[in-house]
Amino acid sequence: MTEIDMLTMAYPPLIVFAAALLVLVLPRILGFALGALSLASVVAVALFAPEGAHLTGTFLGFAEIQPFYIDDFTRMMGVALGFLGTFAVIYAYSSEASKTMAAFALAYVASAIGAAFAGDWLVLVFMWEIMALTSTLLVWQYGGDAVRAGYRYALAHGIGGSLMLFAVIAHYAQVGTFAYGEGVEYADALLAGGIADGLPLLLAVLGIGVNVAFVGFHTWLPDTYPRPHFAASVFLAAFTTKTSAYILLRAVPEGNIYLAYMGGLMAVYGVVFALLQHDMRALLSYHIQAQLGYMVAGIGIGTAIGAAGAMGHLFNNVLYKSLLFMAVGVVIYRTRENDLYKLGGLWREMPLTAIAFFIGALSITAVPGFSGFISKGMVLDAADPSYYGGSEYQALYWLLFIGAIGTFLSFIKLGYYVFFHGESDREVRDSKPGQTTAMLSVGGACVVLGLPAVGWPVFTDLLPLIDGTGFIGPGGAEQTLTPYSMGHLQDAAILIAISAVGFKVIRKPLSKLDYSDPALIVNPVMYHLGRGTMRVTTWTYATVDAAVVNFVTSCYWIGNNPALAVDAAARRLPMVDVEERRAADGGRPSTIHLRTGIGTTVLLLTILLTVVLWLLIT
């Protein structure tokens, strides 16, 4: 059997999940090493496994299910998630993460990889639900404030997962298959995929919208990611939202203009509230929403360069967003401080961490020479009428451009206040060797994949819908990518100049602002709504329970004392004189015990309803 055949037999999620179990029982260094190797093997499988569906079988009674599917999209996802996951495990080991946290993190990564490699909607939704469960456990594991945040996170993803499940059921009912692309006709489909039109598509977009943080559905993101162990935030930043953006493209391969403009709104909304944050990880969390906006916009535009740019930005975001969480995590680890305004001057004490941070910052802000410049430029070109976009996307282009300015301002602010502003009054050490290795390895990829002439063509080779540096333009003609054209470099220079001047103007007023996201009102509203609903439910239960008990007790008394019952009724009639009688039981209270716990009541009702349902079916 050749090496390629062996890779065909390998199922990446199972490899990583096995490592998650072993990390609990092996010595710490051996367990973490095994976890890193399992994720490195995912990169090998993604790169070298032959294209096509593998491990086709029966699942939940359905035949021809494809849990492992290789195409350009899954290949790119496997490389991105496996590469980042490898160094995230190394970072976690050096950051004193527990074996329990590592096990939850690896199980979470395994489910995300399973969703990425899925070849049909049934396997996808199964892995989607496991991803929601394991990520919640990863948040809860840290305890403290992370518990309530994790509860809200679980509710949000439970709702999103339920909508996605209903979408898949409705899709199957409509087209008769779970396989991507079968039973759904498109005139010019970009890839195998697509949820059936109508109700399935609506439910899918809403369910995925929770995970990709549509405006109004995003409150779980800044609420949750700043609260667990800082090494856990690195995993969370990379997997759920990026896997979901990929699934959004699978569901809506031909795009939608409303989806595109939702992406533009996300880009602006995310950077506005990122600029207002004091907590470093909250700032980065809002920028996850903003960067997802570029992916959603590219998917919504629906052209080859739009979709390829969205997937390229997804790939880059996995790298530089996790790198930024790593760098900020080291700052928190060394200073025990989350508020960026209480820091300053740390570049002298933490030069390696500062270098890693600025590599991530220069990539996310799309500075030429870094990978973010390539992918963000592709999405902007897809919307720009002067390049490949139609006139209907003119406003979208400006929304994305404003988002790019806000991104620059945010990371100038974060870098300035953490590393340069004032003098540090803390004696702190720089990152540990494992943290440095992880940060500089991921940062190195951000640099190499953005280099002019030599690096960026390697990056675009990984992307679907791009053949070398060529792609099919909106009119069907062959087009060539030219990210380092004079026009693109001039646009980058204008963006940098506006942002530098803008920060100088707004720095002092911005430091005095402390407005929270108005959408976060959903948290107390839902808490009080849930509490009120529970009170109404328990009051109703108690009232009905008391009424039933009183009724049965009265019937018991009447059964034992029929004459007294008749006398009592007769006394209520006018002009009737009834002789007093004693109760047969001496007036003793009923000995019938009707009360039971709510759990037993629910069990009895469940049994009763099951019997009734069975009788109706038979």
Order of alpha helices (4+ residues) and beta strands (2+ residues): alpha-alpha-alpha-beta-beta-beta-beta-alpha-alpha-alpha-alpha-alpha-alpha-alpha-alpha-alpha-alpha-alpha-alpha-alpha-alpha-alpha-alpha-beta-beta-alpha-alpha-alpha-alpha
